[in-house]
């Protein structure tokens, strides 16, 4: 994008003044290099979001942004139901509650190196991954309803997890307000054999080394130490979430017309929050969040089981589990008054700062861990929510590196087999059911995650705590 299209606020904040049908400004947080590398579609979509009814303060875009369906990926927008605010399935995304969890192992890197090959093979064998992958868990109708209502707490109650995890999971592991009855039979059938599976695309399980500490007090509070090992899982609600998004987007196109909402793009399909379809979508979307929370809890259980075979003394403790691709009702200060807003985060992560009441006592003084996935070859980051993020973007931050090129373009540039071999030469073992999938997720297909998180820190969205480098990567 051409930076001249924006009013530059500072080194990492760029503003589009309201014009045309825009109700509020659009604000992008990024440095100049990241702005120039973004597709023009990001500008267009950020402006389009700013035209929706009931939007509050601004349409925000994170440093890892790229264009998506309706909303940019990396988009944040909050809507006030008292001002005819809307809920948008495109503003949540198809992979509802796609998110990240990181578990501490207490193990040192040399211990992993001794068994790296065998550990990688065991994780790959025990954790189903790939497009349409199915696991050993099959849900009957009763268990499907219970899972959609209970989330990670349901998984723990069934023996696929640990009760101590729940306080370290967003929403305590269970999203309130879920309505399984609002989820179609087809969506439920798609999910019946997909619990405890990774899926495809950019989803992964990685064994990672803590390579660098930026904030020693926060790292100590989080239990992070250099040269120790963590396990990070990135996945979502699988086929169920995708089906919910697909079905409601079709309904919302009609609902928007019926409500007299002029859409600059059909992909921005939405419905008034207080409408019948708006309430049905929220009930189904919250059930999708519970599906993702349960899925990650089960995957964490599988990872613990594999690690227990190699390291019986290891105690894999959950640092945090946080979603992106959600719409949450949250209190936020607007014009000096606290209002309950429907905050859409699409490819953006909640990043509550120190003292937030929703955080567990052990994390409240420090702030929320913000888990940022990079790429197979470049590593990931752990950040901590910043107090000023509340005013900057409704306590939100980036969620990853962000794609620099499409999957089709990546396939033209890279061979999956070659990437696997090159990463192995660097001491990174990649196990995947698809060499095509590896090529699509080539490290070069993503932005510089270091630049993304540095921009997020400079903008006051979150602060860097640690950099992680991959040792083992399990992908679909």
C-alpha positions in Angstrom: 0.0 0.0 0.0 1.1 3.6 -0.6 1.6 5.3 2.8 0.5 8.5 1.2 -3.1 7.2 1.4 -3.0 7.6 5.2 -2.5 10.3 7.8 0.6 9.3 9.7 0.0 9.6 13.4 3.4 8.3 14.5 6.0 5.6 13.5 3.4 2.7 13.9 0.0 4.3 13.6 -1.7 5.2 10.3 -5.2 6.8 10.1 -7.8 7.0 7.3 -10.1 9.9 8.1 -13.8 9.3 7.7 -15.1 9.9 4.2 -18.0 8.7 2.2 -20.1 6.3 4.1 -17.5 5.8 6.9 -18.9 6.3 10.4 -15.5 6.2 12.1 -11.8 6.4 11.1 -9.8 3.4 10.2 -6.5 2.9 12.0 -3.7 0.6 11.0 -0.8 -0.2 13.4 2.4 -1.1 11.5 5.7 0.4 10.6 6.3 1.9 7.1 7.8 -1.3 5.7 4.9 -3.4 6.8 2.4 -0.8 5.4 4.1 -0.8 2.0 4.1 -4.6 1.9 0.3 -4.9 2.7 -2.1 -5.5 -0.2 -4.3 -2.5 -1.1 -7.3 -4.7 -0.2 -6.4 -4.2 3.5 -7.1 -0.5 3.1 -10.3 -1.1 1.2 -11.6 -3.6 3.8 -10.6 -1.5 6.8 -12.6 1.4 5.3 -15.6 -0.8 4.5 -15.7 -2.1 8.1 -15.9 1.5 9.2 -19.2 2.0 7.4 -21.1 -0.7 9.4 -23.9 0.5 11.8 -23.0 0.9 15.5 -19.2 0.7 15.1 -17.4 2.4 17.9 -14.2 4.5 17.9 -12.5 3.1 14.8 -12.0 0.2 12.5 -8.6 -1.2 13.7 -6.0 -3.3 11.8 -3.1 -5.1 13.4 0.5 -5.2 12.0 0.2 -8.7 10.6 -2.8 -7.8 8.5 -3.6 -9.2 5.1 -6.9 -9.2 3.1 -9.6 -11.7 4.2 -13.2 -12.4 3.7 -15.0 -9.1 4.3 -12.9 -8.0 7.2 -9.2 -7.9 6.9 -7.4 -10.7 8.7 -5.9 -8.8 11.6 -9.1 -6.6 11.9 -10.7 -5.5 15.1 -14.0 -3.7 15.4 -16.4 -3.1 18.3 -20.2 -2.6 18.0 -22.7 -1.1 20.4 -26.1 -2.8 20.5 -27.6 0.5 21.8 -26.6 2.2 18.6 -28.0 -0.5 16.2 -24.7 -2.3 16.2 -24.3 -5.5 14.1 -22.6 -8.8 14.4 -20.8 -10.1 11.3 -19.9 -13.7 10.6 -17.2 -12.4 8.2 -15.8 -10.3 11.2 -15.3 -13.5 13.1 -14.1 -15.7 10.3 -14.7 -19.3 9.2 -12.4 -21.0 11.6 -14.2 -19.8 14.7 -12.0 -19.5 17.8 -8.9 -20.6 16.0 -6.3 -20.0 18.6 -3.1 -20.9 20.4 -2.1 -22.6 23.6 1.4 -22.9 25.0 2.5 -25.5 27.6 5.6 -25.3 29.7 7.7 -28.5 30.0 10.5 -27.6 32.3 12.8 -29.6 30.0 16.0 -28.3 28.6 16.8 -28.3 24.8 19.6 -30.9 25.1 17.1 -33.4 26.5 14.9 -33.0 23.5 17.8 -33.3 21.1 18.6 -36.7 22.4 15.2 -38.1 21.4 14.2 -35.5 18.8 13.6 -37.9 15.9 11.6 -40.5 18.0 9.6 -37.7 19.7 8.7 -36.2 16.4 7.5 -39.5 15.0 5.5 -40.3 18.1 3.8 -36.9 18.1 3.0 -37.3 14.4 1.6 -40.7 14.9 -0.6 -39.8 17.9 -2.0 -36.5 16.8 -4.2 -36.7 13.7 -3.4 -33.8 11.3 -4.4 -32.8 7.8 -7.5 -31.9 5.7 -10.5 -33.9 6.9 -8.4 -35.7 9.5 -10.3 -37.8 11.9 -9.4 -39.0 15.4 -10.4 -41.9 17.6 -13.0 -39.8 19.5 -16.5 -40.2 18.0 -19.3 -38.1 19.6 -22.9 -39.3 19.7 -25.6 -36.6 19.7 -25.7 -36.3 23.5 -21.9 -35.8 23.8 -21.9 -33.4 20.9 -24.4 -31.2 22.7 -22.4 -31.5 25.9 -19.1 -30.5 24.2 -20.7 -27.5 22.5 -22.0 -26.3 25.8 -19.0 -27.2 28.0 -15.9 -26.5 25.9 -12.6 -27.4 27.6 -14.4 -28.2 30.9 -16.3 -31.0 29.0 -12.9 -32.4 27.8 -11.4 -32.3 31.3 -14.5 -34.1 32.7 -14.1 -36.8 30.1 -10.5 -37.4 31.0 -8.9 -35.5 28.1 -7.1 -32.8 30.1 -6.4 -31.5 33.6 -8.7 -29.3 35.8 -5.8 -27.0 36.6 -5.8 -25.9 32.9 -9.1 -24.2 33.1 -8.1 -21.0 34.8 -5.4 -20.6 32.2 -7.8 -20.7 29.3 -9.7 -17.8 28.0 -13.3 -17.7 29.5 -12.2 -20.3 32.0 -12.4 -22.9 29.3 -16.2 -22.5 28.7 -17.8 -19.8 26.6 -21.0 -18.7 28.3 -24.1 -18.2 26.1 -23.5 -21.1 23.7 -26.6 -22.5 22.1 -25.9 -25.9 20.6 -29.4 -25.9 19.2 -28.4 -23.0 16.9 -25.7 -25.2 15.3 -27.0 -27.2 12.2 -27.1 -30.9 12.0 -24.6 -30.8 9.1 -22.1 -28.8 11.1 -22.4 -31.2 14.0 -21.9 -34.2 11.7 -18.8 -32.6 10.2 -17.3 -32.4 13.7 -18.4 -35.8 15.0 -15.0 -37.5 14.3 -12.8 -34.3 14.3 -12.2 -33.7 18.0 -8.5 -34.0 18.9 -7.3 -33.2 15.4 -5.1 -30.5 14.1 -6.5 -29.9 10.6 -4.6 -28.3 7.8 -3.4 -24.9 6.6 -1.4 -22.9 9.1 -2.4 -25.2 12.0 0.4 -27.0 13.9 1.8 -28.5 17.0 5.4 -27.3 17.7 8.0 -28.2 20.2 9.9 -25.0 20.7 13.0 -23.6 22.5 13.0 -20.4 24.4 15.7 -18.6 22.5 15.7 -15.1 23.9 14.1 -13.3 26.8 13.1 -9.6 26.4 11.3 -9.0 29.7 12.9 -10.9 32.6 10.2 -10.1 35.2 7.3 -11.1 32.9 9.2 -14.2 31.7 9.7 -15.3 35.3 6.0 -14.7 36.1 5.1 -16.9 33.0 7.6 -19.6 33.9 9.8 -19.1 30.9 13.6 -19.5 30.9 16.2 -19.5 28.1 17.0 -22.9 26.6 13.9 -24.5 28.1 11.3 -26.1 25.9 7.6 -25.4 25.4 4.9 -27.0 23.4 2.6 -24.7 21.3 -0.6 -25.9 19.6 -2.4 -23.8 17.0 -5.8 -24.9 15.8 -9.5 -24.1 15.9 -13.1 -25.5 15.6 -12.4 -27.5 12.4 -15.3 -28.4 10.2 -18.0 -27.3 12.6 -16.8 -23.7 12.8 -16.4 -23.5 9.0 -19.9 -24.7 8.5 -21.4 -22.3 11.0 -19.6 -19.4 9.2 -20.7 -20.6 5.7 -24.4 -21.0 6.7 -24.8 -17.7 8.6 -23.0 -15.6 6.0 -25.7 -16.7 3.5 -28.4 -15.8 5.9 -26.8 -12.5 6.9 -26.7 -11.2 3.3 -30.5 -11.4 3.3 -30.8 -10.1 6.9 -28.7 -7.0 6.1 -30.9 -6.1 3.2 -34.1 -6.6 5.3 -32.6 -4.3 8.0 -31.8 -1.6 5.4 -28.1 -1.9 5.9 -26.2 -0.9 2.8 -23.1 -3.1 2.4 -20.2 -1.9 0.3 -19.2 -5.6 0.0 -21.4 -8.6 0.2 -18.7 -10.3 2.2 -19.5 -7.9 5.0 -22.8 -9.6 5.5 -24.1 -8.9 9.0 -27.2 -8.7 11.1 -28.3 -6.4 13.9 -27.1 -7.8 17.2 -30.6 -7.7 18.7 -32.2 -9.4 15.7 -33.3 -13.0 15.7 -30.6 -14.1 13.3 -28.0 -12.0 15.2 -28.9 -13.9 18.4 -28.9 -17.2 16.7 -25.5 -16.6 15.2 -24.0 -15.5 18.6 -25.4 -18.7 20.1 -23.9 -20.9 17.4 -20.6 -18.9 17.3 -20.2 -19.4 21.1 -20.8 -23.1 20.6 -18.0 -23.0 18.0 -15.7 -21.3 20.5 -16.4 -24.2 23.0 -15.6 -26.7 20.2 -12.2 -25.1 19.6 -11.4 -24.8 23.4 -12.3 -28.5 23.8 -10.3 -29.5 20.7 -7.1 -27.7 22.0 -7.6 -29.2 25.4 -7.7 -32.7 23.9 -4.7 -32.0 21.8 -2.8 -30.8 24.9 -3.8 -34.1 26.6 -2.4 -36.1 23.7 0.9 -34.1 23.7 1.2 -34.7 27.5 0.7 -38.4 26.9 3.5 -38.6 24.3 5.9 -36.5 26.4 5.1 -38.7 29.4 6.4 -41.7 27.5 9.8 -40.1 26.8 10.0 -38.0 30.0 8.0 -39.6 32.9 9.2 -36.8 35.2 8.0 -34.0 32.9 5.0 -31.8 34.0 3.5 -30.0 31.1 1.7 -27.0 32.6 -0.5 -24.7 30.6 0.8 -21.2 30.3 -2.3 -19.9 28.5 -4.8 -20.7 25.8 -6.2 -17.7 23.8 -8.4 -17.5 20.8 -8.5 -15.3 17.7 -11.5 -15.3 15.4 -14.2 -14.4 17.9 -16.9 -11.9 18.9 -16.9 -11.2 22.6 -19.1 -9.0 24.8 -16.6 -6.9 26.8 -16.8 -3.7 28.8 -14.7 -0.9 27.3 -14.4 2.8 28.1 -15.7 5.0 25.3 -16.0 8.8 25.8 -15.5 8.4 29.5 -18.3 5.8 29.9 -18.0 2.1 30.2 -20.1 0.3 27.6 -20.7 -3.4 26.8 -19.5 -3.8 23.3 -19.4 -6.7 20.8 -15.7 -6.9 20.0 -14.9 -8.7 16.7 -11.4 -9.9 16.5 -10.5 -11.7 13.2 -7.0 -12.8 13.1 -6.3 -10.7 16.2 -5.8 -11.8 19.8 -7.2 -10.5 23.0 -4.4 -8.8 25.0 -5.6 -7.7 28.4 -3.2 -5.7 30.4 -2.1 -5.9 34.1 -4.9 -5.9 36.6 -7.7 -7.1 34.4 -10.3 -8.9 36.4 -10.7 -11.8 34.0 -7.1 -12.9 34.4 -6.2 -15.6 36.9 -4.6 -14.3 40.1 -1.2 -15.7 39.1 -1.2 -13.5 35.9 -3.1 -10.5 37.0 -0.2 -8.4 38.1 1.7 -9.1 34.9 -1.0 -9.1 32.2 -2.2 -11.7 29.8 0.2 -13.9 27.8 -0.2 -13.1 24.1 0.8 -16.0 22.0 2.1 -15.1 18.5 2.7 -17.8 15.9 5.4 -17.3 13.3 6.4 -19.8 10.6 8.2 -23.1 10.6 11.6 -21.6 10.0 11.4 -18.3 11.8 9.9 -19.0 15.2 7.2 -17.5 17.4 6.9 -15.0 20.2 5.2 -14.7 23.6 4.1 -11.2 24.4 2.2 -9.7 27.4 -0.8 -7.4 27.2 -0.1 -3.7 27.7 -2.3 -1.4 29.8 -2.5 1.2 27.0 -3.9 -1.4 24.5 -7.4 -0.8 26.0 -7.4 2.7 24.5 -5.5 1.7 21.4 -7.6 -1.2 20.0 -9.9 -2.6 22.7 -7.1 -4.6 24.3 -6.2 -6.4 21.1 -2.9 -7.4 19.4 -1.6 -9.2 16.4 -2.0 -13.0 16.2 0.9 -14.1 14.0 3.3 -13.2 11.3 0.6 -12.8 8.6 0.9 -14.1 5.1 3.1 -12.2 2.7 1.8 -14.2 -0.3 -1.1 -16.5 -1.2 -0.9 -20.2 -0.9 -1.0 -20.5 -4.7 1.9 -18.2 -5.0 3.8 -20.1 -2.4 3.3 -23.3 -4.4 4.9 -21.7 -7.4 7.9 -20.7 -5.4 8.7 -23.6 -3.1 8.9 -27.4 -3.0 7.6 -29.0 0.2 10.2 -31.7 0.1 13.0 -29.2 -0.2 11.7 -27.1 2.7 11.6 -30.2 4.9 15.2 -31.0 4.0 16.4 -27.5 4.5 14.8 -27.1 7.9 16.1 -30.5 8.9 19.6 -29.2 8.2 18.9 -26.4 10.6 17.8 -28.9 13.3 14.1 -28.4 12.8 12.1 -31.6 12.1 8.9 -31.2 10.1 6.3 -34.0 10.0 3.3 -33.5 7.7 0.9 -35.6 5.7 1.2 -33.2 2.8 4.3 -31.8 1.1 2.0 -29.5 -0.7 0.8 -28.2 2.6 4.4 -27.6 3.7 5.1 -25.6 0.5 1.9 -23.5 1.1 3.2 -22.7 4.6 6.8 -22.0 3.5 8.6 -19.6 5.9 9.1 -17.2 3.0 5.4 -17.0 2.4 5.0 -15.1 5.7 6.0 -11.6 6.9 8.9 -11.1 9.2 7.3 -12.0 12.6 10.1 -10.1 14.4 9.1 -6.9 12.6 5.4 -7.6 13.3 5.8 -8.0 17.0 8.2 -5.0 17.2 5.6 -2.9 15.6 2.9 -4.2 18.0 5.2 -3.3 20.9 6.0 0.2 19.6 2.2 0.8 19.1 1.5 -0.1 22.7 -0.6 -3.2 21.9 1.5 -5.7 23.7 5.1 -6.1 24.9 7.7 -8.7 23.9 8.5 -11.3 26.6 10.3 -14.1 24.7 11.2 -15.4 21.3 10.7 -19.1 20.5 12.4 -21.2 17.9 11.0 -24.5 16.5 12.6 -27.9 17.2 9.7 -30.1 15.9 6.7 -29.1 13.8 3.7 -31.3 13.2 1.5 -30.1 10.4 -1.4 -31.2 8.3 
